[in-house]
Amino acid sequence: MNVGRAANMVDAITIHDATEADLPAVAAIYAHHVLHGTATFEESVPDLAEMTRRWHEVRERGFPWLVAEAQGRVVGYAYANWFRARSAYRFTCEDSIYLAPAWCAQGLGTRLLRELLARCEAAGARQMLGVIGDSANQASVRLHTRLGFAPVGTMRDVGLKFGRWLDVVIMQRNLGEGAGTPPAASAP
C-alpha cells in the first residue's frame, strides 16, 4: 500500500468510546494477537463474555476504552486500566492497543494512543506505562517513544509463548504535571 493511500485511510478513521456492540470486533482483533503474536502473553483466546467483563471493568474504574472505526467497521482499539490494583497506584495507568492486521504500520496506533493519553490526563492520571510484550516488538516501542514515553526497564525472559522466552519492555510517560505537584483528590 502506498504511503499517501495509507495516510488517507487513517484520516478517514473515527475514534470513539467503545460500546457493547463493538465488542465482537474487538474480541476478533484480540483473538488474532493471542493466536499469532507476542504483544500479549495470553495464550488462550478469551470469549466474548470475558472481553465484555473486561470492558465493563475498565469503564467502572473510570478509564477510557476507545475503538477506531473505518467505514463502519472496528479496525483497532485502545484502553487504559490500573497498572496495579493497590490504592497507591491510583494515579498510574497502563495502556493497551491492538489493531486489525491490515491496519498496522499506518499511523492508527499513534492516533489511538494520542487520544488515550489525552483522556487519561483529563481524568487525573499522572503516569502512563507501556508494558510491551516481547522486546522484539519494535513497532510498539517506536510508537511509545514517538509519543513521549521513555524506557525504564526490561524484564528478561519472563514469558514463554510459542516455545520461546520473551522479554517485557516497560516505558513510562508523565501525564499533565506528572509528579510535579500533588494530584487532585480523585483519579480514575
C-alpha positions as CSV (number, residue, x, y, z in Angstrom):
1,M,0.0,0.0,0.0
2,N,1.5,3.4,-0.9
3,V,2.1,5.9,1.9
4,G,-0.4,8.5,0.5
5,R,-3.2,6.0,0.4
6,A,-2.4,4.8,3.9
7,A,-2.5,8.3,5.3
8,N,-5.9,8.9,3.6
9,M,-7.2,5.7,5.1
10,V,-6.1,6.7,8.6
11,D,-7.5,10.2,8.1
12,A,-10.9,8.6,7.4
13,I,-10.9,6.8,10.8
14,T,-13.2,7.8,13.6
15,I,-12.3,7.2,17.2
16,H,-15.0,6.9,19.8
17,D,-15.8,5.3,23.1
18,A,-16.4,1.6,22.7
19,T,-19.9,0.3,23.0
20,E,-21.0,-3.2,23.8
21,A,-21.9,-3.5,20.1
22,D,-18.2,-3.0,19.2
23,L,-17.0,-5.9,21.4
24,P,-17.4,-8.8,18.9
25,A,-15.0,-6.9,16.6
26,V,-12.7,-6.1,19.5
27,A,-12.7,-9.7,20.6
28,A,-11.8,-10.8,17.0
29,I,-8.9,-8.4,16.8
30,Y,-7.6,-9.5,20.1
31,A,-8.0,-13.2,19.2
32,H,-5.7,-12.7,16.2
33,H,-3.0,-11.2,18.5
34,V,-3.4,-14.0,21.1
35,L,-3.1,-16.7,18.4
36,H,-0.4,-15.2,16.2
37,G,1.5,-12.5,18.2
38,T,3.6,-11.9,21.2
39,A,2.3,-8.4,22.2
40,T,0.1,-10.3,24.6
41,F,1.3,-13.2,26.7
42,E,-2.2,-14.5,26.9
43,E,-2.3,-18.0,25.2
44,S,-6.0,-18.9,25.2
45,V,-8.4,-16.6,23.3
46,P,-10.9,-15.1,25.8
47,D,-14.5,-15.5,24.7
48,L,-16.9,-12.6,24.1
49,A,-18.3,-12.8,27.7
50,E,-14.8,-12.4,29.1
51,M,-14.0,-9.4,26.8
52,T,-17.3,-7.9,27.8
53,R,-16.4,-8.3,31.5
54,R,-13.0,-6.6,30.9
55,W,-14.7,-3.7,29.1
56,H,-17.1,-3.2,32.0
57,E,-14.3,-3.4,34.5
58,V,-12.3,-0.7,32.6
59,R,-15.3,1.6,32.3
60,E,-16.3,1.1,36.0
61,R,-12.8,2.2,37.0
62,G,-13.3,5.4,35.0
63,F,-10.8,4.7,32.3
64,P,-11.4,5.1,28.5
65,W,-11.9,2.2,26.1
66,L,-11.7,3.5,22.6
67,V,-12.3,2.0,19.2
68,A,-11.1,3.1,15.8
69,E,-13.7,2.7,13.0
70,A,-13.3,2.7,9.2
71,Q,-16.4,2.6,7.0
72,G,-18.5,1.3,9.9
73,R,-16.0,-1.4,10.9
74,V,-13.9,-1.6,14.0
75,V,-10.2,-1.8,12.9
76,G,-8.5,-1.2,16.2
77,Y,-8.9,-0.4,19.9
78,A,-7.1,1.0,22.9
79,Y,-7.8,1.2,26.6
80,A,-6.2,2.2,29.8
81,N,-6.5,0.4,33.1
82,W,-4.9,0.4,36.5
83,F,-1.3,-0.5,36.5
84,R,-1.8,-2.3,39.8
85,A,-4.9,-2.5,42.0
86,R,-3.4,-1.2,45.2
87,S,-4.6,2.4,46.0
88,A,-1.1,3.9,46.0
89,Y,-1.0,3.2,42.2
90,R,-4.3,5.1,41.6
91,F,-2.7,7.8,39.5
92,T,-0.8,5.4,37.3
93,C,-2.3,3.6,34.4
94,E,-1.2,1.2,31.7
95,D,-2.2,1.3,28.0
96,S,-3.2,-1.5,25.7
97,I,-3.5,-1.0,21.9
98,Y,-4.4,-3.7,19.3
99,L,-5.0,-3.2,15.6
100,A,-6.5,-5.4,12.9
101,P,-3.6,-6.8,11.0
102,A,-4.3,-4.8,7.8
103,W,-4.2,-1.6,9.8
104,C,-0.7,-2.0,11.3
105,A,2.1,0.5,10.4
106,Q,-0.3,3.1,9.0
107,G,-0.4,5.6,11.9
108,L,-3.6,4.2,13.5
109,G,-1.8,3.2,16.7
110,T,-0.5,6.8,17.0
111,R,-4.0,8.2,16.7
112,L,-5.4,5.8,19.3
113,L,-2.6,6.3,21.8
114,R,-2.7,10.1,21.4
115,E,-6.4,10.1,22.2
116,L,-5.9,7.7,25.1
117,L,-3.2,9.9,26.6
118,A,-5.5,13.0,26.4
119,R,-8.4,11.2,28.0
120,C,-6.3,9.7,30.9
121,E,-4.7,13.0,31.6
122,A,-8.1,14.8,31.6
123,A,-9.3,12.2,34.1
124,G,-6.5,13.0,36.5
125,A,-4.0,10.2,35.8
126,R,-0.3,11.3,36.3
127,Q,1.7,8.5,34.8
128,M,1.1,6.1,31.9
129,L,3.1,2.9,31.5
130,G,3.5,1.0,28.3
131,V,4.1,-2.7,29.3
132,I,5.3,-4.1,26.0
133,G,5.2,-7.8,25.4
134,D,8.3,-9.1,23.6
135,S,11.3,-6.8,23.3
136,A,11.3,-7.7,19.6
137,N,8.0,-5.7,19.2
138,Q,9.8,-2.6,17.9
139,A,6.7,-1.2,16.4
140,S,5.2,-0.7,19.8
141,V,8.5,0.6,21.3
142,R,8.7,3.2,18.4
143,L,5.0,4.2,18.9
144,H,5.5,4.8,22.6
145,T,8.8,6.6,22.0
146,R,7.2,8.9,19.4
147,L,4.5,9.9,21.9
148,G,7.0,10.8,24.7
149,F,7.4,7.5,26.6
150,A,10.9,6.7,27.9
151,P,12.2,3.2,28.5
152,V,12.5,2.4,32.2
153,G,13.4,-1.2,32.1
154,T,13.4,-4.6,30.5
155,M,12.3,-7.8,32.3
156,R,14.2,-10.5,30.6
157,D,12.8,-13.9,29.8
158,V,9.6,-13.6,31.9
159,G,7.1,-15.0,29.4
160,L,7.1,-18.3,27.5
161,K,4.9,-18.3,24.3
162,F,5.2,-20.2,21.1
163,G,8.1,-22.2,22.6
164,R,10.4,-19.2,23.2
165,W,11.2,-17.0,26.1
166,L,10.0,-13.4,25.8
167,D,11.0,-10.1,27.5
168,V,8.8,-7.3,28.6
169,V,9.8,-3.7,28.0
170,I,8.4,-1.1,30.3
171,M,8.1,2.5,29.1
172,Q,6.8,5.5,31.1
173,R,5.3,8.9,30.3
174,N,4.2,11.7,32.6
175,L,0.6,12.9,32.2
176,G,0.0,16.6,33.0
177,E,2.3,17.7,35.7
178,G,3.4,14.1,36.5
179,A,4.9,14.0,40.0
180,G,5.5,17.8,39.9
181,T,2.5,18.7,42.1
182,P,0.1,16.8,44.4
183,P,-2.7,15.3,42.4
184,A,-6.4,16.2,42.8
185,A,-8.3,14.1,45.3
186,S,-9.6,11.6,42.7
187,A,-8.4,9.9,39.6
188,P,-9.7,7.1,37.5
